[in-house]
């Protein structure tokens, strides 16, 4: 991608790797803020709950940015920023955020977010399907890439820059104004209010709201509950 010279308020150093187990693991092991790690391939890419993230060589974006604070709302902020960046490239279909960390287009996964913290450093991991057009059988009807949507190959470096610029803008707003604008954007662009969900114990529920602490308010059997963990999934 050749982003070695890129610098911003969030990025002080860029490391580009041919292959790595996980950009998040690498960034957390380095343990310093302002580090952007990019890889052409991940051999052990992972998503939330340690699920495997399919990460073939050269076709997609696998990146991690580290920041010098920890806040559970950073996952939501990052999702909002990436959704905004990709929506500038894709006018149709609408790109939406599916709780808690997926980017969805045409009902299929376009990307995902994984935020992990260690020793006061947060790794903001981002995976985006860019130029992939062939998929494993088990995910071929659940995944989509920018190239498939746009009908042409996309410059990965330009997408990374768009994402970083959007993240910087949203971090500035978050630090100046608090979570309100992030929350509003998430509620506007998320697959949230009124959607049917399944809780960890299998109980049906629906999303009602998102608190200023970044927690979902759900309705279960007519009763409102604030969900502290992310133990629900959208089922429809």
LORO-906003 format. One record per residue (C-alpha): x, y, z; residue in one letter. Coordinates in pm, whole numbers, plus 50000, padded with zeros to 5 digits. Each point is the difference from the previous one (the first is absolute). Layout:
XYZA;...
This chain:
500005000050000X;503045022450048X;498695021450288X;503335002350182X;500035038049974X;496445004950122X;499685019950324X;497085016050181X;498885009250349X;499194963150056X;502844984149801X;503645005550096X;501434967949856X;499014975949724X;501064963649981X;499114980649684X;500384962250011X;499754973249736X;498534974550239X;499194999050371X;497854978850227X;497865029850103X;500505037649966X;498315004850338X;502374975650171X;503015016449838X;498885035150095X;499224990750361X;503384982850034X;501695032049880X;498085017950274X;500215036349889X;497375024549875X;499905015949658X;501024967949824X;498324989449677X;500574963749906X;499034987849653X;500364964749865X;499474984549658X;499004967550170X;498984987650345X;500604963650082X;497935000750320X;497695029549951X;497235001550256X;496765017850071X;497895004050309X;499904970250240X;503184987449830X;498144989549686X;502244994349697X;500195028649748X;500714988249646X;503085020349894X;501444989649661X;503065017049855X;499885032549811X;496305005449937X;498675016450316X;500885024650277X;501264986750332X;501035028950224X;500355010050363X;500405034750149X;501055004550364X;498865028350226X;501205009750345X;496724996150184X;497444973150071X;496275005549960X;497464973149913X;498265025149771X;502985000449765X;498574969749822X;496845019649922X;501985031049900X;502204979449767X;496974984049839X;498435034149940X;503235013449849X;500534970449767X;496345000249893X;500295036849911X;503254994649808X;498624971249794X;496715017749936X;502015026949823X;501054973249751X;496764980549975X;496835020049939X;497854969249958X;499294977550177X;500015016550341X;502784988050227X;498694993450350X;501474990650335X;498754967550146X;500394996950376X;502544997950131X;502785001449743X;499004990549643X;499725021949690X;497194987649777X;499195006849634X;497354981949797X;499334979050309X;503544986249994X;503105007450204X;502315026049849X;502245004550302X;500404997350373X;501485017050305X;501894984450292X;501165022550284X;502284985450267X;501765017150291X;503174991950191X;502035020750247X;498195032349917X;500324995549623X;497024992849776X;500464982049669X;497345010049750X;499944971149754X;498255004549666X;499424974749724X;498465010749667X;499284977949701X;501375020349710X;500914980849684X;499034964550084X;497524983949761X;500394963050085X;498894986750338X;500134967350194X;496814979949969X;498995005850362X;499935038049968X;499415006749628X;496395010850056X;500825020550312X;502965021249885X;500465027849745X;502855022849891X;500265035749875X;501094986849660X;496884978649973X;497785029550091X;501735025249773X;500784976349715X;503705009049992X;503194996350202X;500555025550276X;503305015350112X;500544986550351X;502295028350106X;497415026349917X;497424981150208X;502384998750297X;500605037649976X;496255006549985X;499474978750309X;502805017150193X;498745034749910X;496504990750113X;501304984950325X;502015031350077X;496945021849941X;497834978750227X;502634998150274X;500265038049996X;496225002950037X;499884973650272X;502705017050206X;498455034449955X;496294992150025X;499754966350168X;498064969849878X;496765016949890X;500885004849632X;501514965049976X;496864985350156X;497765019249759X;501994988149699X;499944964150124X;496245000550053X;499505015749656X;502254975949811X;499674968650209X;497794969549959X;498545006250341X;496675014050113X;497154975549971X;502134971249872X;499394965650142X;502874985850198X;501044968550174X;501605002650344X;502744977250127X;497434977150161X;497914998849681X;497285023850117X;498465022749733X;500395037450052X;500015033049809X;502315030150013X;498475032150134X;502915024050045X;503735005450059X;501125016550324X;502665027050032X;502244973050148X;499754980149678X;497684973250136X;496924986949823X;496555003950150X;497984969349905X;496434988950055X;499504964650132X;496444988350065X;498825036050004X;502635011150252X;502895023849923X;503504989150096X;503395016149956X;502414974749856X;503525004150134X;501604972649791X;499714992849626X;498284966450044X;497285004849740X;499974995249625X;497665014249738X;497944972149850X;497875019049748X;
